[in-house]
Amino acid sequence: MAALLGRDDQALSRVPDQARHGWVSVATQRFGQTTALSQLLLGATLGFGMSFWDAVLALTAGAVLLNVVAVGVGVIGQREGLSTALLSRWTGFGHAGSAVLGLIIALSCTGWFGVQTGLAGAALATTAGVLPAPVWALLFGIVVTVIAAYGFRWMAWTSYVAVPAFLVLLGWVLLTHVNAVGAAFSAPPGNSIGMLTAITLVTGSFIVGAAIAPDMTRFHRNGWDVVKQTVLGITAGEWVISLVGVLLARGLGTTDVLGVVTGTGGWIGALIVVTAVLKINDWNLYSASLGLVNFFDAVFRVRISRAQVTVMVGCAGSFLAAAGIVQQFSHFLVLLGVVFPPVAGIMMAEYHVVRRWRHEMISTRPFVPRSAPSWVPATVVIWPVSAILGEVLPFGQSSVNSLVLAFGLYVVAGRFDLLQMRTRRATTRKIGEAKAA
């Protein structure tokens, strides 16, 4: 029955060597994540309020920051073969902290899954002229749920189809508004946007995806593959799609490029929306399922099937999208994104510098350590303090501020032996010794 439903994809164990994939397969999916509609809208916002070259500079600076975060935590995921939530048990968060993180990841990713599903449903309903948007949203959500339930391999094949289709369709829209290219170097049509604000927008648009990179990079074969996949996927995504948004906004004199795409492109416009949503929404659902599997294991000591969780979460998210309820929580979802930069900072500080639990992780390969700290009091303080200070400091960039603060504070705590923790021995069941499908 489990085989018919989907694949567990080592949700609570290390990804074995035989289940690893070539870097191109993973890079295509990473590129698919960063070529989302949000990047098109980001580019339109920058193009409307900045010169072309200032927009390029902001996108480049933001991409560099995102690459640093994604590579820093992604290499950890590749070496240990563990998902983000499970990995966090031995990278500064402990058993209880990983449960909280897993739940936050699940809430954030499920919420964005619902928002994007509702967007696809509205586009299909407008174009088709039959069936209301809620029905289209439900149908689309079910399709994505099936893909995510069958795991990484199905998601890879989906990206092979959806990514090229999205690029071709988007290129067609740009060519139909060829005057946008001529307007590239003219004065920005809207209110001016400062460089720091622009970089904040760029990093904020994908900081969650960068922070939970281990969910994807655990399927890589070596660290160099992580670097190639991340740099190519994130940088190309920021430049290609966001710059298309810049050109369209400057040529059309509006930031409502999504309205232009769906309003003038007919089925092409609808397919742009569908392909854009499809290649990021399967990962939203996938990461949500990994977070929940870890949560139930950490809190209730119950091992549940990732595929079954995917089906339940996907159906719930699809119904919420069809009902239009999830749209009311978009501001809450943005707020959740604030907590992720410190997570990456703490994980990198623990694994690469402090190394309190690194030896235990390495020595137990290919299994998962049987014990984990119950909770790390220092992290309980550092995590929220870094997130809050990162947002309120009057200088710097908020995501970078909070990440650097978390990294620095955790290193200081480790150097001065302030990482007092309560350790739960034998609390982690032999989750790595059972070979998952």
C-alpha positions in Angstrom: 0.0 0.0 0.0 2.9 2.4 0.8 4.4 1.7 -2.5 1.2 2.5 -4.3 0.8 5.7 -2.3 4.2 7.2 -2.9 7.8 7.2 -1.5 9.2 7.9 1.9 12.4 9.4 0.5 14.4 8.7 3.7 12.3 11.2 5.7 13.8 10.0 9.0 17.0 8.5 7.8 20.1 9.4 5.8 19.9 9.3 2.0 22.1 6.4 1.0 24.7 6.7 -1.8 22.6 4.7 -4.3 19.7 7.1 -3.9 21.8 10.2 -4.7 21.3 12.1 -8.0 23.5 14.0 -10.5 23.8 17.7 -9.9 22.0 18.7 -13.1 18.8 16.9 -11.9 18.9 18.8 -8.6 19.9 22.1 -10.2 17.0 22.0 -12.6 14.6 21.8 -9.6 16.5 24.6 -7.8 16.2 26.7 -10.9 12.5 25.9 -11.0 12.1 27.2 -7.5 13.8 30.5 -8.3 12.0 31.0 -11.5 8.7 31.5 -9.8 6.1 34.2 -10.3 7.3 35.9 -7.2 10.6 36.6 -8.9 8.8 38.0 -11.9 6.9 40.4 -9.6 10.1 41.2 -7.7 11.7 42.2 -10.9 8.8 44.4 -11.8 9.0 46.1 -8.5 12.7 46.8 -8.9 12.3 47.9 -12.6 9.5 50.3 -11.7 11.6 52.2 -9.1 15.2 51.7 -10.1 17.4 52.1 -13.2 18.2 49.0 -15.1 21.8 48.6 -13.9 20.8 49.4 -10.3 18.2 46.6 -10.5 20.9 44.3 -11.9 23.2 45.2 -9.0 20.5 44.6 -6.4 19.7 41.2 -7.9 23.4 40.3 -8.0 24.0 41.3 -4.4 20.9 39.5 -3.2 21.8 36.4 -5.2 25.3 36.4 -3.6 23.8 36.5 -0.1 21.3 33.7 -0.9 24.1 31.6 -2.4 26.1 31.9 0.8 23.2 30.8 2.9 22.1 28.0 0.6 25.6 26.6 0.2 26.5 27.0 3.9 23.6 24.8 5.1 23.3 22.8 1.8 26.8 21.3 2.3 25.7 20.1 5.7 22.7 18.4 4.2 24.8 16.8 1.5 27.4 15.5 3.9 24.9 14.1 6.4 22.1 13.1 4.0 19.4 14.5 6.3 16.5 16.8 5.9 16.6 20.3 7.4 14.3 19.6 10.4 15.9 16.3 11.3 19.4 17.7 10.8 18.7 20.5 13.2 18.6 18.1 16.1 22.4 17.9 16.0 23.1 21.4 14.7 22.1 23.5 17.6 18.4 23.0 18.1 18.0 19.7 19.9 15.0 17.4 20.0 12.5 20.1 21.1 13.9 22.8 18.9 13.8 20.6 15.8 10.2 19.8 16.5 9.4 23.5 16.6 11.4 24.1 13.4 9.7 21.3 11.7 6.3 22.7 12.6 7.2 26.2 11.4 8.5 24.8 8.1 5.3 22.8 7.6 3.1 25.8 8.4 5.1 28.1 6.1 5.3 25.7 3.1 1.7 24.5 3.4 0.5 28.1 3.5 2.5 29.1 0.4 1.3 25.9 -1.3 -2.3 27.1 -0.7 -1.6 30.6 -1.9 0.0 29.4 -5.1 -2.6 26.8 -5.7 -5.3 29.5 -5.5 -3.4 31.6 -8.0 -3.2 28.8 -10.5 -6.9 28.0 -10.0 -7.9 31.6 -10.7 -5.8 31.7 -13.9 -7.2 28.5 -15.2 -10.8 29.5 -14.5 -10.4 32.9 -16.2 -8.9 31.3 -19.3 -11.1 28.2 -19.6 -14.4 29.9 -18.9 -15.8 26.7 -17.4 -15.8 25.6 -13.8 -15.2 28.1 -11.0 -11.8 29.0 -9.7 -12.2 26.9 -6.5 -12.7 23.7 -8.5 -9.6 24.4 -10.7 -7.6 25.1 -7.5 -8.7 21.8 -6.0 -7.9 19.9 -9.2 -4.5 21.5 -9.5 -3.7 20.9 -5.9 -4.5 17.2 -6.2 -2.2 16.9 -9.2 0.7 18.6 -7.3 0.0 16.4 -4.3 0.4 13.2 -6.3 3.7 14.4 -7.7 5.0 15.3 -4.3 3.8 12.1 -2.8 5.8 10.1 -5.2 8.9 12.0 -4.2 12.1 13.4 -5.6 12.2 11.4 -8.8 8.8 12.5 -10.0 9.5 16.0 -9.0 12.7 15.9 -11.1 10.8 14.8 -14.2 8.2 17.5 -13.5 10.9 20.2 -13.5 12.3 18.8 -16.8 9.0 19.6 -18.4 7.8 22.7 -16.5 11.0 24.7 -16.4 11.6 24.8 -20.2 7.9 25.3 -20.9 7.8 28.3 -18.5 10.9 29.9 -20.0 9.5 29.5 -23.6 6.1 30.9 -22.7 7.6 33.8 -20.8 9.9 34.6 -23.7 6.9 34.8 -25.9 5.2 37.3 -23.6 8.4 39.4 -23.6 8.7 39.4 -27.4 5.1 40.5 -27.7 6.1 43.6 -25.7 9.3 44.1 -27.5 9.2 47.8 -26.7 10.1 46.9 -23.2 13.6 46.3 -24.3 13.9 49.8 -25.7 12.7 51.2 -22.4 15.4 49.3 -20.4 17.7 52.3 -20.0 15.1 55.0 -19.6 14.3 56.7 -16.3 12.3 54.5 -13.9 8.6 55.2 -14.1 7.8 54.9 -10.4 8.9 56.1 -7.1 12.6 55.6 -6.4 13.7 52.4 -4.5 16.9 52.6 -2.4 19.6 49.9 -3.0 19.4 48.6 0.6 15.6 48.2 0.3 16.0 46.5 -3.1 18.5 44.0 -1.7 16.2 43.3 1.2 13.4 42.5 -1.3 15.6 40.2 -3.2 16.9 38.2 -0.3 13.5 38.1 1.4 12.0 36.6 -1.7 13.9 33.3 -1.3 15.4 33.2 2.1 13.1 30.4 3.3 14.2 28.3 0.3 17.8 29.0 1.0 17.5 28.2 4.7 15.9 24.8 4.1 18.3 23.8 1.4 19.2 20.5 3.0 15.8 19.1 2.0 17.1 19.2 -1.5 20.9 19.0 -1.2 20.8 15.7 0.8 20.4 14.1 -2.6 23.7 15.4 -3.9 26.7 13.2 -4.4 29.4 15.7 -3.2 29.9 19.2 -1.9 31.0 20.6 -5.2 27.7 19.5 -6.7 26.0 21.6 -4.0 28.0 24.7 -5.0 27.3 24.2 -8.8 23.6 23.6 -8.3 23.1 26.4 -5.9 25.1 29.1 -7.8 23.6 28.2 -11.1 20.1 27.7 -9.9 19.8 30.8 -7.7 21.8 33.2 -9.8 20.3 32.3 -13.1 16.8 32.4 -11.5 17.4 35.8 -10.1 18.8 37.2 -13.2 16.7 35.6 -15.9 13.2 35.9 -14.5 13.6 39.0 -12.4 15.2 40.9 -15.3 12.2 39.9 -17.5 10.1 41.5 -14.8 12.3 44.6 -14.9 11.9 44.9 -18.7 8.2 44.4 -18.6 7.6 46.9 -15.8 9.7 49.5 -17.6 8.1 48.9 -21.0 4.6 48.8 -19.8 4.8 51.4 -17.1 3.2 49.2 -14.4 4.1 46.7 -11.8 1.1 44.6 -12.6 3.0 42.3 -15.0 1.0 39.3 -13.8 -2.2 41.0 -14.9 -0.7 41.6 -18.3 0.5 38.0 -18.6 -2.8 36.5 -17.6 -5.0 39.1 -19.3 -3.3 39.3 -22.8 -1.8 35.8 -23.2 -5.0 33.6 -23.1 -4.0 30.0 -22.7 -0.3 31.0 -22.9 -0.8 33.3 -19.9 -2.6 30.6 -18.0 0.1 28.0 -18.8 2.8 30.5 -17.6 1.0 30.6 -14.2 0.5 26.9 -14.1 4.1 25.9 -15.0 5.5 28.6 -12.6 3.4 27.4 -9.7 3.9 23.7 -10.5 7.7 23.7 -10.2 7.8 25.4 -6.9 4.6 24.1 -5.3 5.7 20.4 -5.3 8.7 21.5 -3.2 6.5 23.5 -0.9 4.5 20.4 -0.2 7.6 18.1 0.0 9.3 20.3 2.6 6.1 20.6 4.6 5.8 16.8 4.7 9.4 16.4 5.9 8.8 19.0 8.6 5.7 17.2 9.9 7.3 13.8 9.8 10.1 15.1 12.0 7.6 16.9 14.3 5.5 13.7 15.0 8.7 11.7 15.5 10.2 14.2 17.9 7.1 15.0 19.9 5.0 11.8 19.9 7.7 9.3 18.9 5.5 8.1 16.1 6.9 7.3 12.7 4.5 8.2 10.0 4.8 7.8 6.2 6.0 11.0 4.4 3.8 10.0 1.4 0.7 9.8 3.6 1.5 13.1 5.3 1.9 14.6 1.8 -1.5 13.5 0.8 -3.2 14.8 3.9 -1.4 18.1 3.8 -1.9 18.5 0.1 -5.6 17.8 0.3 -5.9 20.2 3.3 -4.0 22.9 1.5 -6.0 22.5 -1.7 -9.3 22.8 0.1 -8.1 25.9 1.9 -7.0 27.4 -1.4 -10.4 26.5 -3.0 -12.2 28.1 0.0 -10.0 31.2 -0.3 -9.1 31.0 3.4 -5.4 30.7 3.0 -5.2 34.1 1.3 -6.1 35.7 4.6 -2.9 34.4 6.2 -0.4 35.8 3.6 0.9 38.4 6.1 1.4 35.7 8.7 3.3 33.7 6.2 5.6 36.6 5.5 6.1 37.0 9.2 7.1 33.4 9.5 9.9 34.0 7.0 11.6 36.2 9.6 12.6 33.2 11.7 14.5 31.3 9.0 17.7 33.4 8.6 18.8 32.8 12.2 18.1 29.1 11.7 20.7 29.0 9.0 23.2 31.0 11.1 22.9 28.6 14.1 23.2 25.5 12.0 26.3 26.8 10.2 27.9 28.0 13.4 27.3 24.6 15.1 28.4 22.4 12.3 31.3 24.3 10.8 32.7 26.1 13.9 31.5 24.9 17.3 31.1 21.3 16.4 29.6 20.1 19.6 27.7 17.3 18.0 29.5 16.9 14.7 31.6 14.0 15.7 28.6 12.1 16.9 26.9 12.6 13.5 30.0 11.5 11.6 30.7 8.5 13.7 27.2 7.0 13.3 27.1 7.1 9.5 25.3 5.6 7.7 22.8 5.5 10.5 21.3 8.4 12.5 22.6 9.1 16.0 20.5 7.3 18.6 20.6 10.2 21.0 20.1 14.0 20.7 20.1 16.9 23.1 16.6 17.5 24.4 16.9 21.2 24.0 19.7 23.8 23.9 18.8 26.8 26.2 21.3 29.1 24.4 19.5 28.5 21.1 16.1 29.3 22.8 17.5 32.8 23.4 19.6 33.3 20.4 17.0 32.3 17.8 14.2 34.9 18.7 16.7 37.6 19.8 18.5 37.4 16.4 15.3 37.5 14.5 13.9 40.5 16.3 17.2 42.5 16.3 17.7 41.7 12.6 14.4 43.4 11.8 14.7 46.4 14.1 18.3 47.4 13.7 18.5 50.8 11.8 21.4 49.6 9.6 22.3 46.7 7.4 19.9 44.3 5.7 17.4 42.5 8.0 18.0 38.9 6.8 21.8 39.3 6.8 21.6 41.0 10.2 19.7 38.2 11.9 21.8 35.5 10.2 25.1 37.1 11.2 23.8 37.8 14.8 22.7 34.2 15.2 26.0 32.9 13.9 28.1 35.1 16.0 26.1 34.7 19.2 26.1 30.9 18.9 29.9 30.8 18.3 30.4 33.0 21.3 28.2 30.7 23.4 30.2 27.7 22.2 33.6 29.3 22.8 32.6 30.3 26.4 31.0 26.9 27.1 27.5 28.5 27.4 25.8 25.8 25.4 24.4 24.1 28.4 21.8 21.6 27.3 19.6 18.9 28.6 20.5 15.7 26.8 18.0 12.9 26.2 19.8 9.7 25.8 18.2 7.0 23.6 15.4 9.4 22.7 16.0 9.2 19.0 14.8 5.7 18.0 16.8 3.7 15.5 15.4 5.8 12.7 18.4 5.5 10.5 18.7 1.7 10.7 15.4 0.9 9.0 15.9 1.4 5.2 13.3 3.6 3.9 11.8 3.2 0.5 
